[in-house]
Amino acid sequence: MTVARSFSAGGIGGSSGNDGARRHVVVIGAGAVGSATALEALRAGLRVTVLEPGEPGGPQATSYGNAGWLSSHSVVPPALPGAWRKVPGWLADPLGPLALRWRYLPRAAPWLLRYLASGWTEARVQRTADALRTLLADAPALHARLAAEAGVPQLIEQRGLLHAYRSREEFEGDALGWRVRGRTGVQWEEWSASELRRREPDLDARYTLGIYVPEAGHCRNPGTYVAALAQHARDGGAERVAARATGFRIEGGRLRAVRTESGEIACDAAAVCAGARSGPLAAAAGSPVPLESERGYHVVVEDANVGPRTPVMVADGKLIAHWMDGGLRAAGQVEIGGLEAAPDWRRAEILHKHLQSMFPGLASATGIPSVKQWLGHRPSLPDGLPCIGPARASADVVLAFGHGHVGLCGSARTGRVVAQLLSGAGAGPEIALAPFDPRRFS
């Protein structure tokens, strides 16, 4: 991995003032959102401390196992009108996209009910999509810029994403979602069965319709990318503290320090970017939110000999497959079971079976394939929108988490607007943040 170590004027770390005179912010978390926030805060001339107990981009991080899609069209929340009718079938299907740890149901039930209610009507779905589009619209270009600055431009590619359907009828079953996307400005191309065969010769012949979104992009190695962003922030002057945040010292509505397991860090402002573990910190800042982990799995076939030419999602398996630097990755599945339950590796095996079904050549490969499995925690809020905005106890604490399935994609824009909030500058953030306001849950 090559990391840029020089910074042009006006770039990262452009301020040359005395550290003691600069506004000091603590960014809690060094995942995709936290690392982007740290970089943009440095760009704004702030003094930055990044608080992260683990190694940025490491296997313990949600970003590490991301599907890699920079899907600027992923504006449709998971719950749509009528979803409540499908949930029992999904849960009963051992190969289905949704699983529930039944012992966790009493705790998860309120979240699940709000989740279903959030997509009760098309009008609600459209409002969510309109808001998400402002966060995601130019994500591939924003990430390409960050990757180039961090010395890893090869990790971001913008050559479109593909949705594959078995039939016109299956596509029509998703018509509401595509109708909503179209109203936000998303455009796509339709590939016939023959065009799909020509462009994706390894894809199983049962897929007869392709929907190609040219504007979207992908990341070839999310873990390495996030690690490069975190290193770039350190090279630009950010201090790294390897500890876990436990709360805040707030006096008279002003933040005085972030409390950690190793003591306090005095500061002027803080950003909570701790992903699925942000809930207790948000509550400590006066803003309890219904944050849940959508546990997601991936498999990587390291020695795969067939696969997609274009990163692809298939409608029947609700999973994404594309080439990563380490092999062919399939990611997807949602499991509701909290942060502490042990992995159920059968979910990863389901992904592998779907992958073999998508690309029959994988199933007939000679020898024993080398397959890696992984589990991570998507930080999700029931209405499909992240929390981005000041905490109730103090505007000095900015919440930035809960991106669900679009954390990597939405991290670049999120980092920009959070830095704008942290800087305390007169101009407001570059997008309207009312839909993402943490106070919507209180």
C-alpha positions as CSV (number, residue, x, y, z in Angstrom):
1,M,0.0,0.0,0.0
2,T,1.4,3.4,-1.0
3,V,0.3,6.4,1.0
4,A,0.8,10.0,0.0
5,R,2.9,11.9,2.6
6,S,3.0,15.4,1.2
7,F,0.2,17.9,1.4
8,S,-0.4,20.8,-1.0
9,A,-1.4,24.2,0.2
10,G,-5.1,24.3,0.9
11,G,-5.1,20.5,1.2
12,I,-5.1,18.3,4.3
13,G,-3.5,20.1,7.2
14,G,-3.5,23.4,5.4
15,S,-3.8,25.5,8.5
16,S,-0.4,26.6,9.9
17,G,-1.6,28.1,13.2
18,N,-0.5,27.1,16.7
19,D,-2.2,23.9,17.8
20,G,-3.2,25.5,21.0
21,A,-5.1,28.2,19.1
22,R,-7.0,25.9,16.8
23,R,-10.3,24.3,17.6
24,H,-9.7,20.8,18.9
25,V,-12.1,18.0,17.8
26,V,-12.1,14.4,18.8
27,V,-13.4,12.0,16.1
28,I,-14.6,8.8,17.8
29,G,-14.1,6.0,15.4
30,A,-11.8,5.4,12.4
31,G,-14.1,3.5,10.1
32,A,-15.1,4.9,6.7
33,V,-17.2,7.8,8.2
34,G,-14.7,8.6,11.0
35,S,-11.7,8.6,8.7
36,A,-13.4,10.8,6.1
37,T,-14.5,13.1,8.9
38,A,-10.9,13.4,10.3
39,L,-9.6,14.2,6.8
40,E,-12.2,16.9,6.2
41,A,-11.8,18.4,9.6
42,L,-8.0,18.7,8.9
43,R,-8.9,20.3,5.6
44,A,-11.0,22.9,7.6
45,G,-8.0,23.8,9.7
46,L,-9.1,22.0,12.9
47,R,-6.8,20.1,15.3
48,V,-7.9,16.5,15.2
49,T,-7.6,13.6,17.6
50,V,-8.9,10.2,16.3
51,L,-10.1,7.9,19.1
52,E,-10.1,4.3,17.9
53,P,-9.3,1.1,19.9
54,G,-8.8,-1.1,16.9
55,E,-6.7,-1.0,13.8
56,P,-8.4,1.2,11.1
57,G,-9.6,-1.0,8.3
58,G,-8.8,-4.2,10.1
59,P,-11.0,-7.3,10.1
60,Q,-12.9,-6.2,13.2
61,A,-14.1,-3.1,11.3
62,T,-17.4,-3.0,9.5
63,S,-15.7,-1.2,6.5
64,Y,-13.4,-4.2,6.1
65,G,-16.1,-6.5,4.9
66,N,-18.2,-4.1,3.0
67,A,-19.6,-5.2,-0.4
68,G,-17.6,-2.4,-1.9
69,W,-20.5,-0.8,-3.8
70,L,-20.4,3.0,-4.2
71,S,-24.0,2.8,-5.2
72,S,-25.1,6.4,-5.5
73,H,-28.5,5.0,-6.5
74,S,-29.0,3.1,-3.2
75,V,-31.6,5.5,-2.0
76,V,-34.5,3.1,-1.4
77,P,-34.8,2.0,2.2
78,P,-35.0,-1.8,2.9
79,A,-38.6,-1.7,4.1
80,L,-41.1,-1.0,1.4
81,P,-45.0,-1.0,1.4
82,G,-46.1,-4.5,2.0
83,A,-42.8,-5.7,3.4
84,W,-44.6,-7.0,6.5
85,R,-46.3,-9.6,4.3
86,K,-42.9,-10.9,3.1
87,V,-41.0,-11.0,6.5
88,P,-42.5,-14.3,7.7
89,G,-41.5,-16.0,4.4
90,W,-38.0,-14.6,4.6
91,L,-37.6,-15.8,8.1
92,A,-38.9,-19.2,7.3
93,D,-36.6,-19.6,4.2
94,P,-33.2,-21.0,5.3
95,L,-31.7,-19.5,2.1
96,G,-33.6,-16.2,2.5
97,P,-32.0,-12.7,2.9
98,L,-33.2,-12.1,6.5
99,A,-32.6,-14.1,9.6
100,L,-33.5,-13.5,13.2
101,R,-32.0,-14.8,16.4
102,W,-35.3,-15.6,18.2
103,R,-33.9,-15.1,21.7
104,Y,-33.2,-11.5,20.6
105,L,-36.7,-10.9,19.4
106,P,-38.0,-9.1,22.5
107,R,-35.2,-6.6,22.2
108,A,-35.4,-6.2,18.5
109,A,-39.3,-6.1,18.2
110,P,-39.7,-2.3,18.7
111,W,-37.0,-1.6,16.1
112,L,-38.5,-4.1,13.6
113,L,-42.0,-2.5,14.0
114,R,-40.6,1.0,13.4
115,Y,-38.6,-0.4,10.4
116,L,-41.7,-1.7,8.8
117,A,-43.7,1.4,9.5
118,S,-41.0,3.6,7.9
119,G,-41.8,2.1,4.5
120,W,-45.6,1.9,4.9
121,T,-46.4,4.2,2.0
122,E,-44.7,5.1,-1.2
123,A,-44.7,8.8,-0.1
124,R,-42.6,7.9,3.0
125,V,-40.2,5.9,0.8
126,Q,-39.9,8.8,-1.6
127,R,-39.0,11.2,1.3
128,T,-36.3,8.9,2.5
129,A,-34.9,8.5,-1.1
130,D,-34.9,12.2,-1.7
131,A,-32.8,12.7,1.5
132,L,-30.4,9.9,0.8
133,R,-29.8,11.1,-2.7
134,T,-28.4,14.3,-1.4
135,L,-25.9,12.2,0.6
136,L,-25.0,9.8,-2.1
137,A,-25.4,11.5,-5.5
138,D,-21.7,12.1,-6.4
139,A,-20.2,9.5,-4.0
140,P,-17.9,7.8,-6.6
141,A,-16.3,11.1,-7.5
142,L,-15.8,12.1,-3.9
143,H,-14.2,8.8,-3.0
144,A,-12.0,9.0,-6.1
145,R,-10.7,12.3,-4.8
146,L,-10.0,10.9,-1.3
147,A,-8.3,7.8,-2.7
148,A,-6.1,9.9,-4.9
149,E,-5.1,12.1,-2.0
150,A,-4.3,9.1,0.1
151,G,-2.2,7.5,-2.6
152,V,-4.5,4.6,-3.5
153,P,-6.4,5.8,-6.6
154,Q,-6.5,2.3,-8.0
155,L,-8.9,1.2,-5.3
156,I,-11.8,3.3,-6.6
157,E,-13.4,2.5,-9.9
158,Q,-16.4,4.1,-11.6
159,R,-17.7,1.8,-14.3
160,G,-21.2,1.2,-13.3
161,L,-23.1,-1.5,-11.3
162,L,-25.5,-4.1,-12.5
163,H,-28.8,-5.6,-11.1
164,A,-29.7,-8.9,-12.6
165,Y,-33.2,-10.4,-12.8
166,R,-34.5,-13.7,-13.8
167,S,-37.5,-12.3,-15.7
168,R,-39.4,-9.2,-16.6
169,E,-41.9,-10.2,-13.9
170,E,-39.2,-10.3,-11.2
171,F,-38.1,-6.8,-12.3
172,E,-41.7,-5.5,-12.1
173,G,-41.8,-6.7,-8.5
174,D,-39.1,-4.1,-7.8
175,A,-40.9,-1.4,-9.9
176,L,-41.7,0.8,-6.9
177,G,-38.0,1.0,-6.0
178,W,-36.9,1.9,-9.5
179,R,-39.8,4.4,-9.8
180,V,-38.6,6.1,-6.6
181,R,-35.0,6.1,-7.9
182,G,-36.0,7.7,-11.1
183,R,-37.7,10.6,-9.4
184,T,-34.5,11.4,-7.6
185,G,-32.6,11.6,-10.9
186,V,-31.1,8.1,-11.1
187,Q,-30.8,6.9,-14.7
188,W,-30.2,3.4,-15.9
189,E,-29.8,1.2,-19.0
190,E,-31.8,-2.0,-19.7
191,W,-29.9,-5.0,-21.0
192,S,-31.8,-7.7,-22.8
193,A,-31.0,-11.4,-22.3
194,S,-28.7,-11.4,-25.3
195,E,-26.9,-8.3,-24.1
196,L,-26.6,-9.7,-20.6
197,R,-25.1,-12.9,-22.0
198,R,-22.6,-10.9,-24.1
199,R,-21.5,-8.7,-21.2
200,E,-21.7,-11.3,-18.5
201,P,-20.9,-14.7,-20.0
202,D,-20.1,-16.4,-16.7
203,L,-23.5,-15.4,-15.2
204,D,-26.1,-18.2,-15.0
205,A,-28.5,-18.3,-17.9
206,R,-31.5,-18.0,-15.7
207,Y,-30.8,-14.2,-15.5
208,T,-32.5,-12.7,-18.5
209,L,-32.7,-9.0,-17.7
210,G,-30.0,-6.5,-16.6
211,I,-30.5,-3.1,-15.2
212,Y,-27.2,-1.2,-15.4
213,V,-26.5,2.1,-13.5
214,P,-23.6,3.9,-15.2
215,E,-23.1,6.6,-12.5
216,A,-22.2,4.1,-9.7
217,G,-18.8,2.8,-8.7
218,H,-17.1,0.4,-6.4
219,C,-14.1,0.0,-4.1
220,R,-11.7,-2.9,-4.8
221,N,-10.6,-3.3,-1.2
222,P,-12.6,-1.4,1.5
223,G,-10.4,-2.4,4.4
224,T,-7.2,-1.2,2.6
225,Y,-9.0,2.0,1.5
226,V,-10.1,2.9,5.0
227,A,-6.7,2.1,6.4
228,A,-5.1,4.4,3.8
229,L,-7.5,7.2,4.7
230,A,-6.7,6.8,8.4
231,Q,-3.0,6.9,7.6
232,H,-3.4,9.9,5.4
233,A,-5.1,11.7,8.3
234,R,-2.2,10.9,10.6
235,D,0.2,12.1,8.0
236,G,-1.8,15.3,7.9
237,G,-1.4,15.9,11.6
238,A,-4.2,13.9,13.2
239,E,-3.3,12.3,16.5
240,R,-4.4,8.7,17.0
241,V,-5.4,7.5,20.5
242,A,-5.9,3.8,20.9
243,A,-8.7,3.7,23.4
244,R,-12.5,3.4,23.6
245,A,-14.7,6.4,24.3
246,T,-17.1,5.9,27.2
247,G,-18.9,9.3,27.4
248,F,-18.5,13.1,27.7
249,R,-17.9,15.8,30.2
250,I,-20.4,18.5,29.3
251,E,-20.8,21.7,31.4
252,G,-23.3,24.3,30.7
253,G,-24.1,22.9,27.3
254,R,-20.5,23.0,26.2
255,L,-18.3,20.0,25.7
256,R,-15.2,20.0,27.9
257,A,-13.8,16.5,27.3
258,V,-14.4,13.1,25.8
259,R,-14.2,10.4,28.5
260,T,-12.3,7.2,27.6
261,E,-11.4,4.0,29.4
262,S,-7.9,5.6,29.9
263,G,-9.0,9.0,31.0
264,E,-10.3,12.3,29.6
265,I,-9.3,14.1,26.4
266,A,-9.9,17.8,26.7
267,C,-11.5,19.2,23.5
268,D,-13.8,21.7,22.0
269,A,-16.0,19.4,19.9
270,A,-16.4,15.7,19.1
271,A,-17.9,13.6,16.4
272,V,-19.5,10.2,17.2
273,C,-18.6,7.9,14.2
274,A,-18.5,4.6,16.1
275,G,-20.8,2.7,13.8
276,A,-23.0,0.1,15.5
277,R,-21.4,0.9,18.9
278,S,-22.5,4.5,18.8
279,G,-25.8,4.1,20.7
280,P,-24.4,4.4,24.3
281,L,-22.4,7.5,23.3
282,A,-25.4,9.1,21.6
283,A,-27.4,8.5,24.8
284,A,-24.5,9.9,26.9
285,A,-24.8,13.1,24.8
286,G,-28.6,13.3,25.5
287,S,-29.8,11.7,22.2
288,P,-30.9,8.1,22.7
289,V,-31.7,6.6,19.3
290,P,-33.0,3.2,18.2
291,L,-29.7,1.9,16.7
292,E,-29.5,-1.8,15.7
293,S,-26.9,-4.0,14.1
294,E,-27.9,-5.5,10.8
295,R,-25.3,-8.3,11.0
296,G,-23.9,-9.0,7.6
297,Y,-21.7,-11.8,6.2
298,H,-19.3,-12.1,3.3
299,V,-17.4,-14.9,1.6
300,V,-14.3,-14.5,-0.6
301,V,-13.3,-17.2,-3.0
302,E,-9.7,-16.5,-3.3
303,D,-8.9,-18.7,-6.2
304,A,-12.1,-18.1,-8.2
305,N,-11.7,-18.6,-12.0
306,V,-15.0,-17.1,-13.1
307,G,-17.1,-14.2,-12.0
308,P,-18.8,-10.9,-13.1
309,R,-17.3,-8.4,-15.5
310,T,-19.4,-5.7,-13.8
311,P,-20.2,-5.7,-10.0
312,V,-23.6,-7.4,-9.8
313,M,-26.5,-7.8,-7.4
314,V,-29.0,-10.6,-8.2
315,A,-32.6,-10.1,-7.2
316,D,-33.2,-13.7,-6.2
317,G,-30.4,-13.9,-3.7
318,K,-30.3,-10.3,-2.6
319,L,-26.5,-10.5,-2.6
320,I,-23.7,-8.6,-4.3
321,A,-20.8,-10.2,-6.1
322,H,-17.7,-8.6,-7.5
323,W,-13.9,-9.0,-7.7
324,M,-11.9,-7.6,-4.9
325,D,-8.1,-7.5,-4.7
326,G,-8.2,-10.7,-2.7
327,G,-10.6,-12.7,-4.9
328,L,-14.3,-12.9,-5.7
329,R,-16.4,-11.6,-2.8
330,A,-20.1,-12.2,-2.2
331,A,-21.7,-10.0,0.5
332,G,-25.2,-9.6,1.8
333,Q,-27.7,-11.3,4.1
334,V,-29.2,-9.5,7.1
335,E,-29.2,-11.1,10.6
336,I,-30.9,-9.5,13.5
337,G,-29.2,-10.7,16.7
338,G,-27.3,-7.9,18.4
339,L,-23.7,-7.1,18.8
340,E,-22.6,-9.9,21.1
341,A,-24.0,-13.2,19.6
342,A,-21.5,-15.5,18.1
343,P,-21.4,-15.8,14.3
344,D,-23.7,-18.2,12.5
345,W,-21.4,-19.3,9.7
346,R,-24.3,-21.0,8.0
347,R,-25.2,-17.6,6.8
348,A,-21.9,-17.3,5.0
349,E,-22.3,-20.8,3.6
350,I,-25.6,-19.6,2.1
351,L,-23.8,-16.8,0.4
352,H,-21.3,-19.3,-1.0
353,K,-24.0,-21.5,-2.3
354,H,-25.8,-18.5,-4.0
355,L,-22.4,-17.5,-5.5
356,Q,-21.9,-21.0,-7.0
357,S,-25.5,-20.9,-8.3
358,M,-24.9,-17.5,-10.0
359,F,-21.6,-18.6,-11.6
360,P,-21.9,-22.4,-12.3
361,G,-18.2,-22.6,-13.2
362,L,-17.3,-22.1,-9.6
363,A,-19.1,-25.3,-8.5
364,S,-17.2,-27.4,-11.0
365,A,-13.7,-26.0,-10.3
366,T,-11.2,-28.7,-9.6
367,G,-9.8,-29.1,-6.1
368,I,-11.0,-27.5,-2.9
369,P,-11.7,-23.8,-3.2
370,S,-10.0,-21.4,-0.8
371,V,-12.9,-19.6,0.9
372,K,-12.8,-16.9,3.6
373,Q,-15.7,-16.0,5.8
374,W,-16.5,-12.8,7.7
375,L,-19.1,-11.2,9.9
376,G,-19.6,-7.5,10.5
377,H,-22.2,-5.1,12.0
378,R,-24.1,-2.5,9.9
379,P,-25.2,0.3,12.1
380,S,-28.9,0.8,11.1
381,L,-31.8,3.0,12.2
382,P,-35.3,1.9,11.5
383,D,-36.2,4.7,9.0
384,G,-33.3,3.9,6.7
385,L,-31.6,7.3,7.3
386,P,-28.4,7.9,9.3
387,C,-28.1,10.3,12.2
388,I,-26.1,13.4,11.2
389,G,-26.4,16.4,13.4
390,P,-25.8,17.9,16.9
391,A,-26.6,16.0,20.0
392,R,-29.3,17.3,22.3
393,A,-27.0,17.9,25.4
394,S,-24.5,19.9,23.4
395,A,-24.2,21.2,19.8
396,D,-20.4,20.6,20.3
397,V,-21.1,16.8,20.0
398,V,-22.0,15.9,16.4
399,L,-23.6,12.4,15.7
400,A,-22.6,10.7,12.5
401,F,-23.7,7.1,12.3
402,G,-26.5,4.7,11.3
403,H,-25.8,4.5,7.6
404,G,-27.0,0.9,7.3
405,H,-26.2,-0.5,3.9
406,V,-24.6,2.7,2.5
407,G,-21.9,3.5,5.1
408,L,-19.0,3.3,2.7
409,C,-20.8,5.1,-0.1
410,G,-22.2,7.8,2.2
411,S,-19.0,8.3,4.2
412,A,-17.3,10.9,1.9
413,R,-20.2,13.4,1.9
414,T,-20.9,12.7,5.6
415,G,-17.3,13.6,6.5
416,R,-17.6,16.9,4.6
417,V,-20.8,18.0,6.4
418,V,-19.7,16.8,9.8
419,A,-16.5,18.8,9.4
420,Q,-18.6,21.8,8.5
421,L,-20.6,21.4,11.7
422,L,-17.5,20.9,13.8
423,S,-15.7,23.9,12.5
424,G,-18.4,26.3,13.8
425,A,-18.1,28.4,10.6
426,G,-20.8,30.8,9.7
427,A,-21.9,29.0,6.6
428,G,-24.2,26.0,7.1
429,P,-23.6,22.4,5.8
430,E,-23.6,21.9,2.1
431,I,-26.8,19.7,2.2
432,A,-29.9,20.0,4.2
433,L,-29.6,17.9,7.4
434,A,-33.1,18.1,8.7
435,P,-34.0,14.6,7.5
436,F,-31.0,13.2,9.4
437,D,-31.5,15.1,12.6
438,P,-31.0,12.8,15.6
439,R,-33.9,14.6,17.4
440,R,-36.4,12.9,15.1
441,F,-36.4,10.0,17.5
442,S,-37.1,12.0,20.7
